[in-house]
Amino acid sequence: MPRIRTAVALATALVALCPTVALPKPALRLDPAPQWREARNMQELMAILDDWLDVNSEWAQRTSTPLIRRVSEWEARARRGTTSSLQRGPLRGLYDPDTQEILLIEPWDPRNTEDVSTLLHEMIHHRQAPHHWYCPAAQELPAYRLQEAWLGERGLQAEVNWVAVVLDAGCTSRDIHPD
């Protein structure tokens, strides 16, 4: 019994007298350009994102504006086969180059940073559409890099399987077997 009391007393003394090792807290990063949160409608939000893309992207704005629609996940999945998206993981948005339409999957919140980054990603595809791409998946790597940069400015990271994106962007066959 005295050993237990000694051990409890020692443990109590260690906790009380020894400084605790504090893990560094992640640095709070303020949004360097929070205007997007103040946008009153989709057109204002897109204009703010277009301004960012003008500075950070090699593709110029197009004269046409894409149609934006919010859709259910099942509607987006039905359209997924007709678009150039080879996205893995949860489907959050699609761009259809034939109709110049961006589909945002509900729930979608214009005040949510990740949701807005999805819109930005699809807006990049709208800018990329008139240019030649060896395959549709080749557009994804630069689009994800820009999305990652936008999120990075806000202290966030895109949840992207970079290995899969790079492999898809190579436009090679996946089922290759030697004879």
Secondary structure by P-SEA (a helix, b strand, c coil): caaaaaaaaaaaaaaacccccccccccccccccccccccccaaaaaaaaaaaaaaccccccccbbbbbbbbcaaaaaaacccccccccccccccccccccbbbbccccccccaaaaaaaaaaaaaaaaccccccccccaaaaaaaaaaaaaaaaccccccaaaaaaaaaaccccccccc
